[in-house]
Amino acid sequence: MATNTPVRYQERIRMSKNDNVVWQLGTVSPVERHRNLNQAPMTLWFTGLSGSGKSTLAFNLERLLMRRGIFCAVLDGDNIRHGLCKDLGFDAESRAENIRRVSEVARLMNDAGLTVLAAFISPHSSDRALAKEIIGDDRFSEVYVSSPLHICESRDPKGLYKKARQGELANFTGIDAPYEPPPYPSVCLDTSSLSIEACLEILLSEVERNRGSSK
């Protein structure tokens, strides 16, 4: 019977400091759930500067996938901080914990049969690597939403760049905190030159590629 958690993740569990916490195996495996629902769940991890278009693409893609019978949900960076991660700040340690928590949720949602669209700045390559490890290589697709800083700043839909420039926001990615672009993303979308429609077509192709490789 297939196990309910990836091999590398099981290894991390075995390395847990708490010997009294034991992973409980259920009688229904993720593979059985996926077959029953006729789904090939994955996580598309949207990373990029604030204002690059991550959430816009994720929510538009969610609508398209639902129309195609693909069960999915968006995990949005702002929305998550209203609940699951409302206790976290924006220093490096808090950002890492934010991504870890979200990755754990994405893995559980994938196990249940949902495709996850995770839209997070996730500026540090080490945090994205951890997300990939938790979720699993075969389910993780990194989407780099690339747009030059000056374009993102000119959009500034939330007024955050202005606040950061005025010193009202500390540790703001792109201004006084670094962003580490992924060197080899699964998908790279330059939203300064590509339309939303063109980006969505590329993303749909990535989802279909995953569904094909899962058969």
N, C-alpha and C positions, 0 to 999 in steps of 0.2 A: 504494500500500500504506500502511496506517495505521502511524504511527510507534509506538515502544514507550514513549514518555514524553510527558507533557503539554507543550503549547507553552510555558507559563510556566516549567516546570521546565527545558526545553531552554535557555531564555534564561539561567537561573541557571548552567547547566553551561557555557555559552559565556563567562560572566563569571568562571569559575574562575581562580584565580591560577596554577594549574599548566597551562601550555600543552602539556605532554607527556602529559596525561591526556585521552583522546578517548573520547566516548561511542560504544560499539559497537552498531550496530543489528542485531538478529537477523532471521531470516527469518519468524518467527511473531509476529504482532502480538497485543497484549492482546485486541483485539476478536475475533480468531480463537479465542483460548483460551476467552473467555467464551462464544462461540457453541457451541464444541465441548462445553463443560461444561454448557451451558444455565444459565448464571449471570449475574446482574447485580450484580457486586460493588460494595460501598460500604464506607465506614468510618463507624461511629457512634462519635463522640468523646464519652465521658461525662466531664463536668467537674463539680466540686463539692467541698465540704469533706470532710475525712476523717470517715468515719462517716455520710455522707449516703446511702450505699447504691449507689454506682457499681459496685463489683465484684459485689455481690449481684445486681443487675439484669443485668449483663453475662453472668455465668455462667448465670443462669436463662434469659436470652434465647438464649444459645448452644444450650442443650438444645432449646428450642422450634424454633429455626431448623433444627437438624440433623434433627429429626423431619419437617420439611417439605422436606427435600432441598436445603437451602441450605447450601453448604459455608462454614464460618465458623471463626473462632478468636478467643480473647480475648487481648489484650495488657494485662496487669495491672501497675499501677504498682509494687507490691511485688515481684512475680515478676521483672520486668525488671531490678530492681536487684540481683538475685542473680547476674546474668550480664552481659548486654549493657551495662548501665550501673552495674556494681558499683564502678567507679572514681570515680563522681560524688558530690558532696555535695548540700546543699540550699540553697546560696546562689543568688542570682538567675542568675548565669552558668551554674552547674551545672544548674539547673532548665531553663534554655533549651536546653542541649545535650542533656539527657535527652529533651525533647520533640522536638528535631530528629532524634535517632537513631530514636526510635520512629516518627516520621512517615515516615522513609525506609523502615523495615521495613513499615509499613502500606501504603505505595505499592507496594512490590514484591509484597506479598501480594495486593493488589487486582489488580495486573497478572496474577498467576497465576490469578486467578479466585475468590479467597477474599473473603468479607465479613469485615471486621475490627471487633471490638468493643473499643475502646481505653478503658480505665478509668484516668484519671489526674487528680489534683487540678488540674494545669495552671492555676495561679492567675492567671497573667498573660495578658491579652488579646493582647499582642504574640506570645506563644509559640503561642497557639491560632491566630492569624492565619497564622503561619508554617506550622503543621501543615496548615491548609487549603490554603495555596499549594503545598506539597510534594505533598500527596495529590491535589489537584485539586478545584475548586469543585463539579463534577458528581458527585463521589464522596463528598464530605464532608458529614456531618450532625452538627451540634453538639447534644448532649443535655445540658442543664443539670439536674443532679440537685440540686434546691433543697431545703434543709432548714435551719431556723434554727440558729445556732451552739449555742444552749443545748440543742437537741434532739440534735445531733450529739455534743455533749460528754456528755450524759447516757447516750448509747449507749456511746461510747468502747470499742469492741470490742477494741482493741489496747492500751488503757491509755495511749495517747499523749498525750491531753489532760492527764491527771493529771501525767505527766512534764513536759509543757511548762509547766504551772502551777507546778510545783515547781522550775522552772529547769534541769531535766535535759536538755531538748531545746531547741535554739535554732532560729530561723527556722521555727517551726511555724505553718503557715497557719491564720489565724483567731485566733491568740493573739499572737504577736509578728511575724508576717509577713502581709501583706495578701492578700485574695482579691478579684479583679476579676470580678464577675458578668457573663456575656455579656448585652448589651442585647437582642439579637435571635436567640436560639437557635432551631434548627429544632424542638426539642422541649423543653418545660420540665416537669419532674416534681417536685412537692412531696411528698416521701416522708414528711413529717410528717402528711399528710392522706390520701394515696393508698395503697392496699394494693399489695403486690407484683404481684398479679394484674392490678389496674387499670393499673399502670405498664407491664406486659408487653403488654397489649392495645394501648396507645398506641404502644409501640415496634414491635410487629408491623405496625401500620398504616403507620408511617414506612418500614419495610423494603418493604412491598408498594407503597407510593407510588413509591419509587425504582425498583422492578422494573417498574412500569407505565410510568414515564417513560423507561425505558431501551429499551423495545420499539420 
